[in-house]
Amino acid sequence: MLEPKVWQLTAGSAVLGLMIAAGAVAMAGPWDSGQRKAERDWAAAQGRTGGAHHPSGHPGKPAPAPSAAGVLDELAAPVESLSAPADLPADLKKTLGPLLGSPDLGPAPAASVVDVATGEQLFGERADRPMTPASTVKIATAVAALSALGPDHRIPTTVVTADVEGKGDDKGGEGRNQSDNESGDDKGDDKGDDGPTEITLVGGGDATLDRKGLRALAEDTARELRDRGVHEVTVRFDVSLYSGPREHPIGPNDNIAPVTALMTGQGRLDDSARDSFGGPAPRSGDPAGDAADVFAELLRERGLKTSKPPALGKAPKDADRLAVTYSRPVSALVERMLTNSDNDIAESLVRQTAVKAGRPASFAGAQQAVQAELKEQKLPVGGALLRDGSGLNRHDRITTGLLTALLARAADPDRPELRPVLTGLPVAGFSGTLQGRYADADAITGSGLIRAKTGTLTGVNSLAGTVVGPGGRLLAFAFLAEKAPTPDTAQRALDHLSAELVS
């Protein structure tokens, strides 16, 4: 249950669900170089007046949604109606109960529907039962990261050196593997005043680092080294920010790379790294080493010699920073993670939360940090078990009551830093993991009006999000199903359930 606090939403609360109906339809998609146009560029340009805009430049695309006042006029819902009781069926159990009982959702699905403005639970079925959430756990990941780090935090990737004068005294890095250390190539190469300068590429945990970012980092590094009279380097790479196992408990998998503090293109071995919408792809077994190889290659393209292949090693404590590149803000990372259900970003964000809390940046440390952060926010975490940030772990447990509480908290006007949790949710029928859903006759009414995070594992299907119901009230809902016979029929059943909240 939510704590007894009444959240009075402004007119923007009603717009939140409605503005996507037109704005998100533009088939160019809601992304522009990794940032959502509607929620950042347009809001800044319009002085936070509300509404949405997705410029596409293509004739025939739907017009942008009007601002808050215009939407409310169209609905014939005056602003003062936002504080009135939701105009919903007197007993949602009669509406949702039979649908929740569908065999397509397994023997005992759970549900929660909350009126965000009042915190009142309008419908609940096994809402306090911890169940496997699959990727809907990313909502908890998002709230914890935004709350702990702030929406403007950026993750750094740096290059440092202790050889300030360009004198390459070899610091004896650990080497990429045992064979690196045991080879005789090190002898004499990095010694003496005229030897190569040792530099270290230090991973900060940016799962979205790409070749473009590495190229800019290499350019700045090469310029700084040339200014110091350095023309030859030995490259090390430092991934010591993270600890514990690199492999997710599911093992090698196309849905996630080994979790390391340094990677480029999310460790993808195909061209899908160029697509900001990601998806499954073959993954490298050594994303950090591959990123270091790319960095060394980019340095050579800029006229620097490298004395040997990059090797694993920890940056010296007295290192001097040569260059740095930063990720997009956490707000943009959260939006991208939720829209595309990006597992690599999710695991990065929970480790950033752990680092902020002073805990080990490992699976175990991240679990402790996220649960502690949610508890600090007085959210109903009883029974929750968050073994990872992505939801790939089948041992994760969460309740529908916690999911709707997280969504309601993100809509709290006193917590604007959490708003990317809502703006990042996929739009029914139009974007992210909901792009191909809500097409059936019994769910089409939800198309364009529902924003929700999906979750799918074998036998597990979930959906949690927001919708503006009759009367212009913002509702938060969550449905969890286990032992579902087939994913396709389970997804259609979940779509039908949520669509019933529209009408």
C-alpha positions in Angstrom: 0.0 0.0 0.0 1.1 3.6 -0.6 1.8 5.8 2.4 -1.2 8.0 3.3 -0.1 11.0 1.3 -2.4 12.9 -1.1 -0.6 14.0 -4.3 -2.4 16.9 -6.0 -1.4 16.9 -9.6 -1.4 19.9 -11.8 -2.9 20.0 -15.3 0.3 18.4 -16.5 -0.7 15.2 -14.7 -3.5 14.7 -17.1 -1.4 15.7 -20.1 1.3 13.2 -19.1 -0.6 10.2 -20.5 -2.5 12.1 -23.3 0.3 14.0 -24.9 2.0 10.9 -26.3 -1.1 10.0 -28.4 0.0 12.4 -31.1 3.6 13.2 -30.2 4.8 9.6 -30.2 3.1 8.6 -33.4 5.8 10.2 -35.5 7.5 7.1 -37.1 10.9 8.8 -36.9 10.7 7.7 -33.3 11.1 9.6 -30.0 14.9 9.5 -30.0 17.4 12.1 -31.2 21.1 11.0 -30.6 20.0 9.2 -27.5 17.7 11.9 -26.0 14.0 12.1 -26.0 12.9 15.2 -27.9 9.5 15.7 -26.4 10.5 15.6 -22.8 13.7 17.7 -23.0 14.1 19.8 -26.1 10.5 20.8 -26.4 10.0 21.5 -22.8 13.0 23.7 -22.7 11.9 25.6 -25.7 8.4 26.1 -24.5 9.2 27.1 -20.9 7.7 24.0 -19.4 4.2 24.8 -20.7 3.3 21.2 -21.3 2.5 19.3 -24.5 4.7 17.3 -26.7 6.4 17.7 -30.0 8.3 15.3 -32.2 9.6 17.1 -35.3 10.0 14.8 -38.2 10.0 16.8 -41.3 7.9 14.2 -43.0 4.6 15.3 -44.6 1.5 13.5 -43.5 2.7 12.8 -40.0 0.3 13.6 -37.1 0.5 17.1 -35.8 2.1 17.7 -32.4 -0.1 17.4 -29.3 -1.4 20.7 -28.0 -0.4 22.2 -24.7 -2.1 21.4 -21.5 -5.0 23.8 -21.8 -5.9 22.7 -25.3 -5.9 19.0 -24.3 -8.2 19.7 -21.3 -10.5 21.7 -23.5 -10.8 18.8 -26.0 -11.6 16.5 -23.1 -14.2 18.9 -21.7 -12.4 18.4 -18.4 -11.8 21.6 -16.5 -8.6 21.8 -14.5 -10.5 21.7 -11.2 -11.8 18.2 -12.1 -8.3 16.8 -11.5 -9.0 16.9 -7.8 -12.3 15.1 -8.1 -12.8 11.3 -7.7 -11.8 9.3 -10.8 -14.7 8.6 -13.1 -14.2 4.9 -13.1 -16.6 1.9 -12.8 -17.8 1.6 -9.2 -16.3 -1.9 -8.9 -13.3 -2.5 -11.1 -13.3 -6.1 -9.9 -16.3 -6.7 -12.1 -14.4 -5.3 -15.1 -10.9 -6.6 -14.5 -11.6 -9.7 -12.5 -12.8 -11.9 -15.3 -10.0 -10.7 -17.6 -7.4 -11.4 -14.8 -8.8 -14.9 -14.5 -7.9 -15.7 -18.1 -6.0 -19.0 -18.4 -3.6 -17.2 -20.6 -2.2 -15.5 -17.5 -1.4 -18.6 -15.6 -3.0 -19.9 -12.4 -2.6 -16.8 -10.1 -1.7 -13.5 -11.6 -1.3 -10.4 -9.5 -2.7 -6.9 -10.2 -2.7 -3.4 -8.7 -4.4 -0.2 -10.0 -3.8 3.0 -8.2 -5.3 6.5 -8.6 -2.0 8.5 -8.7 -3.6 11.8 -7.5 -4.9 10.3 -4.2 -2.8 7.2 -3.7 -5.9 5.1 -3.4 -5.7 1.5 -4.7 -8.7 1.1 -7.0 -8.2 -2.5 -7.7 -5.9 -5.2 -6.2 -5.5 -8.9 -6.6 -2.6 -10.6 -4.8 -1.0 -7.1 -4.9 1.3 -7.9 -1.9 2.5 -11.2 -3.3 6.2 -11.1 -4.4 6.5 -12.5 -7.9 9.0 -12.7 -10.7 8.9 -9.3 -12.4 11.1 -9.8 -15.4 12.0 -6.5 -17.0 9.4 -4.5 -15.1 12.1 -4.5 -12.3 13.8 -1.8 -14.4 11.2 0.6 -13.0 12.8 0.1 -9.6 16.2 0.4 -11.1 15.2 3.8 -12.6 13.7 5.2 -9.5 16.7 4.2 -7.4 19.3 5.6 -9.8 17.5 8.9 -10.4 16.9 9.3 -6.6 20.5 8.5 -5.6 22.4 10.1 -8.5 20.1 12.8 -9.7 18.9 13.2 -13.3 21.9 15.4 -14.4 24.7 13.0 -13.4 26.9 11.8 -16.2 29.2 8.8 -16.1 32.9 9.6 -17.0 35.4 7.6 -19.0 38.9 8.9 -18.5 42.4 8.6 -19.7 45.2 9.2 -17.1 49.0 9.0 -16.9 51.5 9.1 -14.1 54.3 9.8 -16.6 53.7 13.5 -16.5 57.0 14.3 -18.3 56.4 11.6 -20.9 59.0 9.3 -19.4 57.7 5.8 -19.7 58.8 4.0 -16.6 56.8 0.8 -16.9 54.5 0.4 -13.9 54.1 -3.3 -14.4 50.4 -3.6 -15.3 48.7 -6.8 -14.5 48.3 -7.7 -18.2 45.2 -8.6 -20.1 45.7 -12.2 -19.2 48.5 -14.5 -17.9 50.1 -14.8 -21.3 50.6 -11.0 -21.4 52.6 -11.1 -18.2 54.6 -14.1 -19.1 55.7 -13.0 -22.6 59.1 -11.5 -22.9 57.9 -8.5 -24.9 58.0 -6.2 -21.9 61.7 -6.3 -21.4 63.3 -2.9 -22.0 60.4 -1.6 -24.1 59.0 0.8 -21.4 62.2 1.7 -19.6 64.5 4.6 -19.8 63.8 8.3 -20.3 63.1 7.9 -24.0 60.7 5.0 -23.5 56.9 5.1 -24.2 54.6 6.9 -21.8 52.1 4.7 -20.0 48.5 5.8 -20.2 45.5 4.1 -18.7 41.9 4.1 -20.0 39.7 4.1 -16.9 36.2 2.7 -17.2 33.6 4.5 -15.3 30.7 2.2 -16.1 29.1 4.0 -19.1 27.3 1.1 -20.9 26.4 3.5 -23.8 30.0 4.4 -24.7 30.4 4.0 -28.4 33.1 4.4 -31.0 32.2 8.1 -31.4 32.8 8.7 -27.8 36.1 6.8 -27.9 37.1 8.7 -31.0 36.7 12.1 -29.1 38.5 10.7 -26.2 41.4 9.6 -28.4 41.5 12.9 -30.1 41.8 14.8 -26.8 44.4 12.3 -25.5 46.5 12.6 -28.6 46.4 16.4 -28.5 47.4 16.5 -24.9 50.3 14.0 -25.4 51.6 15.8 -28.4 51.6 19.0 -26.4 53.8 17.2 -23.9 56.2 16.0 -26.6 55.0 12.4 -26.3 54.8 10.3 -29.5 54.7 6.7 -28.2 52.6 5.1 -25.5 51.8 1.9 -23.7 48.1 1.5 -23.2 46.6 0.0 -20.1 42.9 -0.3 -19.2 41.3 -0.2 -15.7 38.0 -1.9 -14.9 38.5 -1.9 -11.1 35.4 0.2 -10.4 33.3 -3.0 -10.6 33.8 -6.1 -8.5 32.4 -9.6 -8.3 31.4 -11.8 -11.2 31.2 -10.2 -14.7 28.8 -12.8 -16.1 25.1 -12.4 -15.3 23.8 -15.6 -13.6 22.0 -16.5 -16.8 25.4 -17.0 -18.4 26.6 -15.9 -21.8 23.6 -14.5 -23.6 22.7 -12.3 -26.6 20.6 -10.1 -24.3 23.4 -8.8 -22.2 27.2 -8.4 -22.3 29.6 -9.3 -19.5 29.0 -6.6 -16.9 32.2 -4.5 -16.9 33.1 -0.9 -16.1 34.5 -0.4 -19.7 32.8 -1.4 -22.9 32.0 0.0 -26.3 28.9 -0.7 -28.4 27.7 -2.8 -25.4 30.0 -5.6 -26.4 28.0 -6.3 -29.6 29.7 -8.2 -32.3 27.5 -7.0 -35.2 26.3 -3.6 -36.4 23.4 -3.4 -34.0 25.5 -1.1 -31.8 24.7 1.7 -34.3 21.0 1.3 -33.6 20.0 3.1 -30.4 17.1 0.6 -30.1 19.5 -2.3 -29.5 18.0 -5.7 -29.1 19.6 -9.2 -28.8 23.0 -9.6 -30.5 26.1 -11.8 -30.3 28.3 -10.4 -27.5 32.0 -10.3 -26.9 33.5 -12.3 -24.0 35.9 -9.4 -23.3 34.1 -6.0 -23.9 36.7 -4.1 -21.9 39.7 -5.5 -23.8 37.9 -4.9 -27.1 37.2 -1.3 -26.1 40.9 -0.8 -25.2 41.9 -2.2 -28.6 39.6 0.3 -30.4 41.0 3.1 -28.3 44.6 2.1 -29.2 43.7 1.9 -32.8 42.2 5.4 -32.7 45.4 6.7 -31.1 47.5 5.2 -33.9 45.2 6.9 -36.4 46.1 10.2 -34.7 49.9 9.6 -35.1 50.8 8.0 -31.8 52.7 4.8 -31.7 51.7 2.0 -29.3 54.5 -0.2 -28.0 52.3 -3.3 -27.5 48.7 -4.4 -27.3 46.6 -2.9 -24.4 46.9 -4.7 -21.1 44.8 -4.8 -18.0 46.1 -2.6 -15.2 45.0 -0.3 -12.4 45.6 3.4 -12.8 48.2 4.8 -10.4 46.8 6.8 -7.5 48.9 9.9 -8.5 47.8 9.8 -12.1 47.3 13.0 -14.1 44.1 13.2 -16.2 44.7 13.6 -19.9 41.2 13.5 -21.2 37.6 12.6 -20.3 34.3 11.9 -22.0 30.9 11.7 -20.4 27.7 9.7 -20.9 24.4 11.3 -21.5 22.7 12.4 -18.3 21.1 9.7 -16.1 17.7 11.0 -17.1 18.4 10.1 -20.8 19.9 6.8 -19.8 16.8 5.9 -17.8 14.5 6.8 -20.7 16.5 4.7 -23.2 16.7 1.8 -20.7 12.9 1.8 -20.2 11.9 2.4 -23.8 14.1 -0.3 -25.2 14.4 -2.6 -22.1 18.2 -2.2 -22.3 19.8 -4.7 -20.0 23.3 -3.3 -20.2 22.2 0.2 -19.2 20.1 -1.3 -16.3 23.1 -3.2 -14.9 25.2 0.0 -15.3 22.7 2.1 -13.4 22.4 -0.2 -10.4 26.2 -0.2 -10.1 26.3 3.5 -10.3 23.8 3.5 -7.4 26.0 1.2 -5.4 29.1 3.4 -6.0 27.1 6.4 -4.8 26.1 4.5 -1.7 29.7 3.4 -1.0 28.9 -0.2 -1.6 30.7 -2.7 -3.9 29.7 -2.2 -7.5 28.8 -5.9 -7.9 25.5 -7.8 -8.3 25.3 -8.2 -4.5 26.3 -4.6 -3.8 23.9 -3.2 -6.3 21.0 -5.3 -4.9 21.8 -3.9 -1.4 22.1 -0.3 -2.7 18.9 -0.3 -4.7 16.8 -1.9 -1.9 18.2 0.5 0.6 17.5 3.5 -1.6 13.9 2.4 -2.1 13.5 1.8 1.6 14.9 5.3 2.3 12.1 6.6 0.0 9.6 4.9 2.2 8.3 2.7 -0.6 6.7 -0.7 0.2 9.7 -3.0 -0.3 8.5 -5.8 1.9 9.1 -9.1 0.1 11.1 -7.5 -2.7 14.3 -9.2 -3.8 16.3 -7.4 -6.5 19.1 -9.7 -7.6 19.9 -7.6 -10.6 18.9 -4.4 -12.3 17.7 -5.8 -15.6 15.1 -8.4 -14.5 16.9 -11.3 -16.3 17.4 -13.1 -13.0 14.4 -15.4 -12.3 15.1 -15.1 -8.6 14.0 -11.4 -8.6 10.8 -10.8 -6.6 8.6 -7.7 -6.6 4.9 -7.0 -5.9 2.4 -5.2 -8.1 1.8 -2.9 -5.1 5.5 -1.8 -5.2 5.4 -1.3 -8.9 2.4 1.0 -8.8 3.9 2.8 -5.8 7.1 3.4 -7.8 5.1 4.8 -10.7 3.0 7.0 -8.4 6.1 8.3 -6.8 7.5 9.2 -10.2 4.4 11.3 -10.8 4.6 13.1 -7.5 5.0 16.8 -8.4 7.4 17.1 -5.5 9.8 14.7 -7.1 10.4 16.1 -10.6 13.8 14.3 -10.8 11.9 11.1 -11.1 9.8 12.1 -14.1 12.0 10.3 -16.7 10.6 7.1 -15.2 7.2 8.0 -16.8 8.5 9.7 -19.9 10.7 6.7 -20.7 7.9 4.2 -20.7 7.2 2.7 -24.1 4.0 4.0 -25.8 1.4 1.4 -26.7 1.4 0.6 -30.4 4.1 3.2 -31.2 7.5 2.9 -29.5 10.0 0.6 -27.8 8.9 -2.8 -26.7 5.2 -1.9 -27.1 5.6 -0.9 -30.8 4.0 -4.0 -32.1 1.3 -4.5 -29.4 -2.2 -3.2 -28.8 -3.3 -4.1 -32.3 -6.1 -6.5 -31.4 -9.7 -5.4 -31.3 -10.0 -5.8 -27.6 -6.9 -3.7 -26.9 -6.8 -1.1 -29.7 -8.4 1.5 -27.4 -5.1 1.6 -25.4 -3.0 2.3 -28.5 -1.3 5.7 -28.0 -2.8 6.2 -24.6 -0.9 3.7 -22.5 2.7 4.0 -21.4 4.1 0.8 -19.9 7.2 -1.3 -19.2 7.0 -4.8 -20.5 8.6 -7.9 -19.0 9.1 -11.3 -20.6 10.9 -14.5 -19.4 9.9 -18.1 -20.2 6.6 -18.5 -18.4 6.7 -15.0 -17.0 4.9 -12.0 -18.5 4.4 -8.6 -16.9 3.2 -5.1 -17.7 3.3 -1.9 -15.5 2.7 1.6 -16.5 0.3 4.6 -16.6 -2.9 5.6 -18.4 -5.2 8.5 -18.3 -8.6 7.1 -17.5 -12.1 8.6 -17.8 -12.3 12.0 -16.2 -8.6 12.8 -17.0 -7.2 11.0 -14.0 -3.8 9.5 -14.2 -3.8 5.8 -13.1 -0.8 3.5 -12.4 -1.3 -0.2 -13.0 0.8 -3.3 -12.7 0.1 -6.9 -13.8 2.4 -9.9 -13.1 1.8 -13.4 -14.5 3.7 -16.6 -13.9 3.4 -20.0 -15.5 1.7 -18.4 -18.5 1.3 -21.1 -21.2 2.6 -18.9 -24.2 4.0 -15.4 -24.3 1.9 -14.2 -27.2 -1.4 -15.0 -25.6 -0.2 -13.7 -22.2 0.8 -10.4 -23.8 -2.5 -10.0 -25.5 -4.3 -10.7 -22.2 -2.2 -8.0 -20.5 -2.9 -5.5 -23.2 -6.6 -6.2 -22.9 -6.5 -5.7 -19.1 -4.7 -2.4 -19.3 -6.9 -1.2 -22.2 -10.0 -1.6 -20.1 -8.7 1.3 -17.9 -9.0 3.7 -20.9 -12.7 3.3 -21.4 
